[in-house]
Amino acid sequence: MPLRMLQPVSSSSKRLASVSIDSMHWLTSLVLQITSLRSITLERCDRLEVVNIGCFSTVSAQLTSLARVTSVIVQSSHIEWIEMEKLPLLQQFSARASKVDKIEAWSCPVLKEVDVVSSTPVRVEGDANIPVRLVQVERA
């Protein structure tokens, strides 16, 4: 097995419209620090454990069928929506933005709390009653 398959992957860029990653079975960690990102889709990455997304734009994300993900962190100026579905080991979800509109968590049985820092209230939906720890900050 090549050495690159054992290392985390990260990307730094000025602008990307969208990122879609599907069935990258060797990927264990994903860190994106991007100035402008509109959307991200992650699906069926069997070994992925950590997702960390940071950008200075409005972003939406769809995370589906990520069997080993334990932590998702999203930092942005505006989070329109984050949909997480079939993340059976997800323990930590954190969103930091000036405005967070909607978070969905479906089939995330061990997720006990959604941690949000935002200037606005956030709507959380899912198949379980997941408490939201909201730290509301004033807009600058």
Secondary structure, 3 states (H helix, E strand, C coil): CCHHHHCCEEEEEEEEEEEEEECCCCCCEEEEEEEEEEEEEEECCCCCCEEEEEECCEEEEEEECCCCCCEEEEECCEEEEEEEECCCCCCEEEEECCEEEEEEEECCCCCCCEEEEECCCCEEEECCCCCEEEEECCCC
